[in-house]
Structure formats: structure tokens, C-alpha cells
């Protein structure tokens, strides 16, 4: 007797807030809801059972055994509602609709906040990818298990055509052969070109098309042609600044314009994917916050038919040479996309790989990096055909394949919870061993640190750490001593960092970072 055919589909939740849309767009918000229903129909052709969820719909949320959101700006309410929905549906994909004025980012504490890192908090979508309940401690969210993406609109703007354009881009998306995405556009600062070359070699196998700023062959004033911007994969390692619609190069104290959001207009190939290491590279802001009233780079890329943009919500870091932090997370994402992953799975796997490779002890910069990078775009979209994936054969094997991957990713995420120790600020009241202090002073001199300020000290503990009494009785914990100093550069102060890893008054190693 033939085996019965399983009649099931992979679940995708399209999540938004009707009251927030209505407040922002008035009666026109109904056109957005109609377009989201059309997106559901498109998803059905891709073996996806999509549900349009309105977080403030009391009856619908009750039927999903979820608590409705009564204040769309309340982060705790939104986190709990999405957690409830995830438990009810166990979806393969979570697509959040709208910028932070529709569904808020979760604002996590920035452990590094101070004179040399002005970010008071980290706007993040990482908590939506974790089953940990609402919290503001980024160390609680080191075990991501969910595939999450956000389809943004423009904060403070009321033209519905922006979001409609993004939805239409998704509906026209078709997976393409890998060679369509192997050609790339990449820009970097002159000072970071070695690091960027390493990233490109890891992603594409070469760095021949890298363009540095300033450089003899780079575009003056950030003006690029459609031909130059036509490659479907963009990798950017430049400076960015808060509420600034541009990216900048660097050579010593020269910071030329490399790319501006209005320079993308009608120049991108449909289906472009982007990874940007820059400070504030993925930020979404009201255009009225800059003098030219331009939308952000991330908003502009999405408007010009990019399928996915991974960037940072605030100040990001990486080593001046070599690889680390933003270098790794962004390149892991692109590698996964090129290997045929959906954009959402590509970021989830990149997050898990990053946390695993940085562990078992995270320094505070590694923790901030994990929290600040997010995906703009539909997480279910697969830009590159995966020839080994059964999703193209029209059978239920696709459903089983997706579910197996999700189960594996969930298991890997839960392992991270037990594997990783996260940094906790120390009260700095301990007395530093004189020999350790002498060694750190020597290192600061070697690395040309002018300031001799006291470091911020962080002690590493497991998230589910044992009682304080037992902790005190156990072996000495790993500590990170963080030294940083900044030089002014308009909206983007240049910060250099030395992180000294220590255990039992012995230096285990050190890392150097600079702000992107």
C-alpha cells in the first residue's frame, strides 16, 4: 500500500500592528494590509502557509493563545506577543512588518556605554529570535533559535508606496544560480583594506574588485554608475554615523564620501543582497533628522529592490587588521546566502557560528556585535538556488527538509546557552595585581594609547550561573579589561580599543578593535 502524502506546509508568520499602521498612514493602511494578503498568496506558491497576524487584534490573538498588544511601542508587550505566537505556530519564518514605530526594536543595555561609546542601548531584533522572555540584558540572548527578518518602512514618513514597493519586490523574487551572485561590489576604507581583502577572499575566493576610499580608482564624491553598482552582492566596510545617509572612507584623518543613499536611485540590480559592517549601517531614521532630508542607506537599498540588508543599528567594531566582530558576522551571512540558504536562515546560522567561534567566553564587544546586527528583508526568500535542496521538486520533501533544519538550528542554539559565558560589569573595586598592572601599562604604551584611564572590567559567567557563594568558591573567572580612547570626527568619533583577557592575574591574550 502506498504511503499517504503528508498534507502540511512550512509556516510563516507575517506580523504587524494594525493600530500602529492606522495611526501612521490613516485610511491608506488598508492598502498595505491588502498587499500583505497578496504576499500570502505568493507564499502559497512556494509551499509556505503564511498567516497575517495583527498583534493588536484581540480576537485573533486570543485564538492563537497569545496576549494582544495594547501599546504598539511597548517592547515587553511585543516580545511576549511574538513569543506566544511562536509557541502556538512553531513557524519556520517570522517576518516583522514596519520600522520601529510599528514594531519596536528591543532596546538592550550597552555594557560599554560611556565617553568612548555613546550608545546608551542597542536597538535589536535578536530577542525576537530567542525564546528567552523579555529582558534588557544582552547576555540573556546568546541562544538564537528562530529565523527572523524585518520588512521596514521609513520612520516618520506616511507614503504607503515605500512599503508597497518592498512587498512587490518580494513577490517578484526568483532564486537564481550562484554565479549570478558571485560578482560583487565592495568598498572599504583605505586603512581597513587588508581586513576587507580577507573577508572577500573568504566569501568569494578573491578580492580583485575591492575599491578603497580614498583611492585612485574610486568614485569621486560617492557617485557610482549603474554598471558599477549592478553586481547582486554588496559588501561594505566603511564608516557610518548616526542619522547620516552616507558611508565614508578613511586614510589617517581624511574621511571622503564613499556612498550616499540618493546615489543608489535606479542603479541596483533587482534582488541585490547587502552586508554592511559600518557603524549605524542598518539604522532606520526619520529623514528629517539630517540636513538633506535623505532616507538611510538601509532604507534606500531596500527601496531600490534589494532583497536583504544586514547591518548594525549603532556603533559597530572590528579589528584594524585581521578578522573579528563585524567582519565575521557579515561574511558568515553572505557565505550562507551564496550556499543557497534563505536570508533568514543565513543570518541565524551566522549568529550561531559567530557565537560559537567567539565562545566560550564573550568579551563585551562580541556581545554587542551579536545583538546589533539584524536582517532587513523577508527571511523566507532564497536568492540563490541550492541544487542539493529538494525545495524545487514540488514535493513534501521540502517541508521535511525545512523542518529538519529548524530542529537542528534550535538544538544548536540551546547548546550555546550552556556553552557560553557572558560578560558582567565589575564594580572595579578589586585591587589589580601590581605585576598585571605593569604588564597592561606596557601593552598600552606599545599600542600608542595616550590616555591612561582606568579600564572597564568585565567578569565572565554562564547565563544560568550558580549561586554567588558557589561562584566565589570556584576557580577564578575570566576577566576582560577594556581600554578605549576616541578622537573626534564629527558625528562619528573614531574609537580604538584594547581588550585584555585575564585569568588569575595572568594575561591570556589581547584584542584590538576600532569603531566602524
JOGICOR-V945544 format. One record per backbone hydrogen bond with DSSP energy under -1.0 kcal/mol. CO is the residue of the C=O (numbers start at 0). NH is the residue of the N-H. E is the energy in kcal/mol with one decimal. If there is no record, write none. Layout:
# JOGICOR-V945544
((CO,NH,E) (CO,NH,E))
This chain:
# JOGICOR-V945544
((5,7,-1.2) (9,48,-3.2) (10,91,-2.8) (10,92,-1.3) (11,50,-2.4) (12,94,-3.0) (13,52,-3.1) (14,96,-3.0) (15,54,-2.9) (16,20,-2.2) (17,21,-2.8) (18,22,-2.4) (19,23,-1.8) (20,24,-3.2) (21,25,-2.1) (24,27,-1.2) (25,28,-1.8) (26,29,-1.5) (27,30,-1.5) (28,32,-1.9) (29,33,-2.1) (30,34,-2.0) (31,35,-2.2) (32,36,-1.8) (33,37,-1.9) (34,38,-1.9) (35,39,-1.6) (36,40,-1.6) (37,41,-2.1) (38,42,-2.5) (39,43,-1.8) (42,45,-1.9) (42,47,-1.9) (43,46,-1.2) (46,9,-1.3) (48,11,-1.9) (50,13,-2.9) (52,15,-2.4) (53,56,-2.2) (54,68,-2.8) (56,60,-2.8) (57,61,-2.1) (58,62,-2.2) (59,63,-1.1) (60,65,-3.0) (61,64,-1.7) (70,73,-2.2) (73,77,-2.2) (74,78,-2.6) (75,79,-2.5) (76,80,-2.6) (77,81,-2.3) (78,82,-2.3) (79,83,-2.7) (80,84,-2.4) (81,85,-2.3) (82,86,-2.1) (83,87,-1.9) (84,88,-2.7) (85,89,-2.6) (92,12,-2.5) (93,148,-2.1) (94,14,-3.1) (95,150,-3.3) (98,101,-2.1) (98,102,-2.1) (105,123,-1.5) (107,121,-3.1) (109,112,-1.8) (116,113,-2.2) (119,109,-1.3) (121,107,-2.3) (123,105,-3.1) (125,128,-1.8) (126,129,-1.5) (128,144,-2.7) (128,145,-2.1) (135,108,-3.4) (136,139,-1.9) (137,140,-1.8) (146,93,-2.2) (148,95,-2.8) (149,376,-2.2) (150,97,-3.3) (153,156,-2.0) (158,161,-1.2) (159,163,-2.1) (160,164,-2.2) (161,165,-1.7) (162,166,-2.2) (163,167,-2.3) (164,168,-2.0) (165,169,-1.7) (166,170,-1.9) (167,171,-1.1) (169,172,-1.6) (175,384,-2.9) (176,179,-1.9) (177,180,-2.1) (184,234,-2.4) (185,210,-2.1) (186,236,-2.6) (187,212,-2.3) (189,192,-1.1) (191,195,-2.3) (192,196,-2.6) (193,197,-1.8) (194,198,-1.9) (195,199,-2.7) (196,200,-2.3) (197,201,-2.0) (198,202,-2.1) (199,203,-3.2) (206,209,-1.5) (210,187,-1.8) (212,189,-2.5) (212,249,-1.9) (218,221,-1.0) (219,222,-1.2) (224,228,-1.9) (231,272,-2.8) (232,184,-2.5) (233,274,-2.2) (234,186,-1.1) (235,276,-3.0) (236,188,-1.4) (238,247,-2.3) (240,243,-1.7) (244,260,-2.6) (246,257,-2.7) (246,258,-1.6) (247,238,-3.1) (249,190,-1.7) (250,253,-1.7) (253,250,-2.0) (255,248,-2.9) (258,246,-2.8) (259,262,-2.0) (260,263,-1.2) (263,266,-2.4) (268,271,-1.3) (271,306,-2.7) (271,307,-1.2) (272,233,-2.5) (273,309,-2.4) (274,235,-2.4) (277,280,-2.0) (279,282,-1.4) (285,288,-2.5) (286,289,-1.7) (289,292,-1.7) (295,299,-2.4) (296,300,-2.7) (297,301,-2.1) (298,302,-2.1) (299,303,-1.9) (300,305,-1.9) (301,304,-1.3) (304,270,-2.8) (307,273,-2.1) (308,375,-2.6) (309,275,-2.6) (310,373,-1.9) (311,281,-2.9) (313,279,-2.3) (315,515,-3.0) (316,325,-2.1) (317,513,-3.0) (323,326,-2.0) (324,328,-2.0) (325,329,-1.9) (326,330,-1.7) (327,331,-2.7) (328,332,-1.7) (329,333,-2.0) (330,334,-2.5) (331,335,-2.1) (332,336,-2.1) (333,337,-2.7) (334,338,-1.3) (335,340,-2.1) (336,339,-2.0) (341,345,-2.6) (342,346,-1.6) (343,347,-2.4) (344,348,-2.9) (345,349,-1.6) (346,350,-3.0) (347,351,-2.5) (348,352,-2.6) (349,353,-2.6) (350,354,-2.6) (351,355,-2.3) (352,356,-2.8) (353,357,-2.3) (354,358,-1.6) (359,420,-3.7) (362,366,-1.9) (363,367,-1.9) (364,368,-2.3) (365,369,-2.1) (366,370,-1.3) (367,371,-2.1) (368,372,-1.1) (371,312,-1.6) (373,310,-1.4) (374,149,-1.7) (375,308,-2.1) (377,380,-1.4) (378,343,-1.9) (380,342,-2.5) (382,175,-2.7) (385,388,-2.0) (389,392,-1.8) (394,397,-1.3) (395,399,-2.1) (396,400,-2.6) (397,401,-2.6) (398,402,-2.6) (399,403,-2.6) (400,404,-2.1) (401,405,-2.5) (402,406,-2.5) (403,407,-2.3) (404,408,-2.8) (405,409,-2.4) (406,410,-2.2) (407,411,-2.4) (408,412,-2.3) (409,413,-2.1) (410,414,-1.6) (411,415,-1.5) (414,418,-1.6) (415,419,-2.4) (420,361,-2.3) (421,460,-2.4) (423,458,-2.9) (432,436,-2.7) (433,437,-2.3) (434,438,-2.1) (435,439,-2.3) (436,440,-2.6) (437,441,-2.1) (438,442,-1.8) (439,443,-2.4) (440,444,-2.1) (441,445,-2.2) (442,446,-1.9) (443,448,-2.6) (444,447,-1.5) (455,481,-3.3) (456,425,-3.2) (457,479,-2.6) (458,423,-1.9) (460,421,-3.0) (461,464,-1.1) (466,470,-2.6) (467,471,-2.6) (468,472,-1.3) (477,459,-2.6) (478,501,-3.1) (479,457,-2.4) (480,499,-2.7) (481,455,-2.2) (482,497,-2.9) (484,495,-2.5) (486,493,-2.5) (488,491,-2.2) (493,486,-2.3) (494,514,-2.2) (495,484,-1.9) (496,512,-1.8) (497,482,-2.8) (498,510,-2.2) (499,480,-2.7) (500,507,-2.9) (500,508,-1.2) (501,478,-3.2) (502,505,-1.3) (505,502,-2.3) (508,500,-2.8) (510,498,-2.8) (512,496,-2.9) (513,317,-1.9))
